[in-house]
Amino acid sequence: MSNTKEYRRHIQNVKNTEQITNAMKMTAAAKLKKAHQAVVCSRPYDEKMREIVHRLMRMEHPVFPLAEQRELRSVGIVLITGNWGLSGGYNSGLTRFADHVLSDWETKGVEAEVIAVGSKGYAYMLSRGAKLHRESFFISDMPLYSEAIRIVQDVCGAFLKGTYDRVDIVYQAFHSAGRQAPALRPLLPVAFDPEATSEHKEYLYDPNSRTVLEYLIPQYINSALYQAILESKASEHAARVMAMSAASDNANKMISKLVLSYNRARQAAITSEISEIVGGANAIQ
């Protein structure tokens, strides 16, 4: 009977685990729905902002501080990861991608520093021995625009002081609930991209194009980082849904196997008891 008691205890433990993973799956699914909606709603704004800024840059060829091209001596990498685990290969995939980016800069003789957004990326880069920015940043599961602005102010301040000659973002691009991939997006300096101005439209700017561009460049930087944060968070929730779904499925399979083993052990114990009773009766006769 002690064997069947062990099986019952093991089955209950796995059932408890399955309840936890299923609850985490449902929570992540609810967050994913909101995060996906935020990504879809913000993309048109980010794309239109990008188009207008680069159209104005083609017209003006500005020499603004945040658009200043310099000789590359130091690069800042904004690494956006999660604050928690249990999300499959989400964090490890981003850190591996960031490793390749850092290695590429190191081979070029350029010093690279990581601006960690999320505790998982910070912990990994700390263990790797990478050079880290003086401050790491925490973002909530449903990111606020103010959180992106705080990071941008810090990064732009470092760029203007000459701490960085270039800043890139490493994040997880959200394509769908089942497909995400690490991506790299340039942030500073704001450089002209001909692919961003594919449409041939004429615009009138008031009071003039240069004034509008000077106002829009900081807004564009805020928008670019906020979009990357939104995409990363949506990807994290999607990865956690898939990971917890797989964990729940595995728990159910394990429960089925344990129940089968429990029934076999129970049947064996019953058979043994019957055999003992029959043997005892025969001995009395």
N, C-alpha and C positions, 0 to 999 in steps of 0.2 A: 504493500500500500504506500510505502514511502516513495516509491517510484512514481505512482500516480499523483501524489501530492506535489512532487517536483514539477510534473507536467502542468498541473493546474496553476501553480504559482508562475511558471514561465509563460503560460498562455495569458494570464492576467497582466503580466508585465508588458507583453507585446501589445495587448489591447490598449493599455494605457498609452504606450508610445504612439500607436496608430491614431488615437484620439487627439494627441498633441499635434502630430504632423498634419492631420486633416484640418484641425483648427487653424494652424499656421497657413495652410494652403488657402483656406477660405478668406483669411485676413489679407493675405497677399493678393488674392484675386480681386478683392474689393479695392485695395490700393492701386492695383494695376489699372482698373477701369478708370479711376480718377486721373492717374498719371498719363494714361494713353490719351484721354480727352484733352489734358493740358498740353501735351506734345502736339497733337493735331491742330489745336486752336492757335498755338504760338508759332507754328512753322510759317504760315503766310506772312506774318508780321516780320519775322526774321529774314525771310527771303526777299521781301519788298525793301526792307531796310538795307540789306546787302546790295540789292540792285541800285538803289538810289545813291548810296554812298559811293559805290564804284563808278557810277555814271558821272557824278560830280567830280570825282578824282581824275577821271579822264579829261574833263573840261578844264579843271583848274591846275592840275599838277602841283598839289599843295606842298608846302614845307611846314606843316604843323608839327609840334613836338611829338605827338603820338603817332605820326606817320614818318618820322625821321629814319632813314635807312643808314645803318652804321656797319662798321667792320665787326664781324662776329667774334667776340672774345668770351662772352658768357651768355647762356641761354636758360630761361626759366621754363620748366615743364609743369603745367597745372594738371595734376593727376587726380581724376575724379573716380573714387571707388565708394564702396558701401561702408557703413559703420558697423554692420553685423555680418555674421557668417550665415550658414545654412541656405546658401543661394547657388549651389552647384559650383560650376567653374567660373562664375561671374568675376569675382575678385582676382582669382589666379590668372585668368585670361588677360585682364587689364594690366596686372603687374608684369606679366611676361612681355606684353606688347611695349610697356614703358621701359623695360629692360633693354629691348632692341633699340628703342629710340635713344636712350642714354648711351648705349654702346656705339651707335652711329656717330653721335656728337663727339664721344671720346676719341674715336679713331680719326676724326677730323681735327683733333687738337683743341676743341672748344669745351670750356668748362660748363657743365650742366648742373642745375640745381632744381630740386623737386619742390613744388608748392603742393602739399598734400591736402586734398579735399576729401575727407573721409578717413576714419581711424584705421581701416584695413590697409589702405595704401601707405599710410604713415608708418604703421608697425612693420610692414614688409620692407620699405625703403630704409628704415632705421636698422633692421637686422642685416640688410644688404651692405650697409656702410655707405650709402649714397649721401651726397650733400643735400641737406634739407633746409628749406626756408625757415626763418626764425619762428614762424607761427603756422600751425596747422588749423584747418577750418572744419567745422562740423555743420552739416546741412541736414534738415529734417526730411522725413519720408515724403512729405508734400512740400517741395522747396518753395520758398518765398523769394520774390524779386529782390527784396532788401538784402537777403543773404548773398545773392550774386553781386550786388552793388558793393557790399563790404569787401568781398574778395577782389573785385575789380579795382577799387580804390587802393588797396594794398599793393596789387601787382603793378598798376599804372604808376604809383609813387616810386616803386623800385625801378621801373623802366626809365622814368624821367630823371632819377638820380644817377643813372648809368650802371646800376647793379646788374641789369639785364640788357642785352642788346637785341634780344628777340624773346618772345613768349609764345609757346604753343600749348594747346589743350589736348590731353589724352583722355578720351571718354568712350563710352559704349554707345554706338549709334543704334537707335531703335528702328528696325524695319517692320517688324510685326511681333505678335506675342510669341511666335515660335522661332524668330530669327533676329539675333543681335550680333554686332561685330565691333571690335575695338577700332577706333578711328582717331585721326590726328587732324586738328584744325588750327591754323595759324591765328593768333590773336593780336600780337604786336610785333613790329609796327604795322599799322593799317596800310596795306599795299594794294595797288590797283590790280584787279583780276578781270581780264577781258571776258571770261566765261560768265561773269555775273551780270553782264550788260548785253544779253543776246537780243532783247527786244529793241526795235528801232522806233522809239517814241520821242516826241519833243515835249519838254516841260518848261514852264515859266516859274522862276524862283523869286520870291519876295523876302527881303529887299534885294538880295543878289545871291548868286550861287555860292560864292565863297563864304558868306556869312552863314548860309544854311548848312554848308558842309562842316564848318567849324563847330556848329551846334550839334550836328548829327553824329560826328565821330565818337564822342563819349557814349552816346545812346546806342550806337552800333556795337561798341565793345561790350556794354552791359547786356545787350540782346544776345550777342554771340555766346557769352559765357552762360547766361541763363538758359539758353536753348540746349547747350551741351549738358548742363546739370539736369534739365528735365528729361532729356533722352536717356541719360545714365540711370536716373531713378526709375523710369519706366522699364528699362532693361533689367534692372535689379529685381523689381517686383515680378517681372515675367520669369526670370531665372528661378526665383524662389518658388513660384507656383509650380514650375516643372519639377524642381527638386523635391518639394514636399509631396507632390502627386506621385512621383516615383517611390518615395519613401513609404507612403501610405499603401501603395500597391504591393510593395515588398513585404510590409507588415502583414497584410491580408494573406499573402501566399504563405508566410511563415506560420500564421495562426492555423491555416488549413492543414499544414504538415504536422504541426504540434497536436492538433485535435485528433488527427488520424493516429499518430503515435500514442496519444493518451488512450484512445479507444482500444488499441491493440494491447497496451500494457494492462488496462482494466480487464479486458477479456481474458488475458493470460492469468491474471490474479484470480478471477472467478473460476476459471478452469482448474487452476491449482487447488483452490479451496474445495471444489466439487470432488476432485480426485482424492483429496485427503479424507473427505467425509465417506466416500465410497470404500476407500481402503480401510478406514476404521470400522465401518459396518461389516465388511467381509471378515475382518479379524475377530470381531465378536462372535460371528457365526462359527 
